[in-house]
């Protein structure tokens, strides 16, 4: 599909204004050997009616929204109030891409300020920024911030962190490490929990940060206080990464456990899964002045004008557009503004009581499902450690991909086949539960698992 916004007459007029005779003249500076010599593989152009019909046909191929889903692994199908989309359309939120002029961007600035408040309260740390692109980029930025603060470059990453987040961290750091192996991956336990003893033993005087999942990617949650103390004793920082922030209504927040920097994926708080994105990254840290000066992205602050009226302004913006390039803390150009707005509106509608109730429902339903699966012949819950709404189960027959394919034919997305990320776990399934699952949904999955025979 393609869309040409200009008529042939308009193109000719623009070329004439530029003193050119053909479109190819625009690319005269591109070396001949670098130019494509074949037609592009594009479908013929369509009129609007035909295009909309074609898009509808493509969308109808995706049956995911019609299926009972237990997918999670970083994107969760929580309730989002219908009012969110309508409130996002309000004109006071239709302000500049970046709110440089506070006098015309008060709606956006206030919403970002409230978003920071939500992030700070959930993560249990006093300073939160205006959001990052997603949890993986937030985790990578946290590692870079820890390196700047400690003036060290060795980073320990637990195997309990989401594998894709680990790869993002590796991508961010590979150039500055200049080939040195300064990103050290410490395997998790067999059940997927952080191996605290191994992490503590690996911390040395060159370690900048220790990064752990809280809860871990495979579900288990651990008390991180001993790890935080061990890191601090060596002058290192503790960074936590949370995939579903609702867990922190049940668990103690990272700040209470001694985390110096905490990041999380905000998608569960107010965005539908959207088949994988977009997300929004939560980022919070200690109030220490040296931390504040190294926070990536930007911070919105509350102030008063000369008449004493409350107003909101960009308090800190440490990217290369605002300060000398060599002193920039991040090259992220903007926060995920629309996504952050949706999260803020949904959480304000939900309130603290609703936030806690959502988490309690997730926990209760996950525990119900966990107990049912554990009773099935040929299945086993991989870890005895406490979990929130996600669990890893060893499946009958040892082939999670085959099981997922069989249940998909019954209209059930049973979870994530972990063999897609780690061949050693091809017999395990990562199953996620949210408050939207009814008991009948859980029983339907259990019945399908019981009836499955490889």
Secondary structure, DSSP 8 states (H G I E B T S, - for coil): -----S-HHHHHHHHHHHT-SSGGGGGTTS-GGGS--S---------HHHHHHHHHHHHHT--GGGSEE---TT-------THHHHHTT-GGG---SS---GGG-HHHHHHHHHHHHHHHHHHT-SEE-S-BS-HHHHHHHHHHHHHHHHT--EEEEETTS-HHHHHHHHHHHHHHHTT---EEEE---TTS---HHHHHHH--TTEEEEEEESS-TTSB----HHHHHHHHHTT-EEEEEES-GGGGGTS--GGGGT-SEEEEE-GGGT---TTT----EEEEE---HHHHTT-SSEEEEEEE-TTS-EEEEEEEE-BTTTS-GGG-SB------HHHHHHHHHHHHHHHHHHHHHHHHHHHHHHHHHHHHHHTSTT-EES--S-BSSEEEEE-GGG-HHHHHHHHHTTTEE--EEGGGT-GGGTTEEEEE--TT--HHHHHHHHHHHHH---
